[in-house]
Amino acid sequence: MSTQTALLKVMSDAARKAARGLNRDFGELNELQVSKKGAADFVSAADLKAEQTLFEALEKARPGYGFLGEERGLIEGTDKTHTWIVDPLDGTTNFLHAIPHFAINIALQRDGAIVAAVTYNPVTNELFWAEKGKGCFVNDKRLRVAARTRLDESLIGTGIPFLGHGQHAKFLKELHQISQRVAGVRRFGAAALDLAYVAAGRLDGFWERDLSPWDVAAGHLLITEAGGKVTTIEGEDNVLETGSICAANLDLHPLLTERLKAAA
């Protein structure tokens, strides 16, 4: 059994509070599917509302911390050492299509390092959380990355570039290198949950390019605290700056990066 610190409790409470609104809106989305007008606008309103809830809850609990959110960008706080990195709704397209696979993502950056993370799927009520040096959990259960050591037994997650985003030709080369060597490739549509799934051992690895800091900050810590390794696809440490990520256990990580480099 694990007990959250005061900091993790603040983050978890904020995520659950924002989730109440998202769950309500998600229920109404089914009604909007039949109408051509309004579904996308409805989702961006849900997104903004969730971010506002998170901003207010975190600001109240930790006045002065900076805030980097997908919707409002960077708001500098009076406390220059701490910044919340927040995605109020990762998996927006899933949400828009009434697919119950999306997450609220909150990470705390202290002096440039991610020290606490929460990734919450409101539909399944799975709260993934970690604090630097204290392990990784889902709800009350301790997590470890999967123990597989061979690519041909591994299930790997990724993200596929879509309209107006990403490097399509490069992705297809990478997919060619990976897919013929693994047991399966999955694209679930919410990078935050993919990374949490690597921490939980459900996925053996994950790679993607062109992500934002709020997509990867929480997952980076979850995986590291669950005993995994996270770098850029090129094997470097500047994941938040580049938006390129490759994550797996210590055995599979070099095998994945080797295949991805072969696609270059």
Secondary structure, DSSP 4 states (H G I P E B T S, - for coil): -----HHHHHHHHHHHHHHHHHHHHHHHHHHHTT-SSSHHHHHHHHHHHHHHHHHHHHHHHSTTEEEEETTTEEE--SEEEEEEEEEEEE-HHHHHTT-S--EEEEEEEETTEEEEEEEEETTTTEEEEEETTS-EEETTEE--------GGG-EEEE----TT-S-HHHHHHHHHHHHTTSSEEE--S-HHHHHHHHHTTSSSEEEESS--HHHHHHHHHHHHHTT-EEE-TTS-S-HHHH--EEEE-TTHHHHHHHHHHHT-
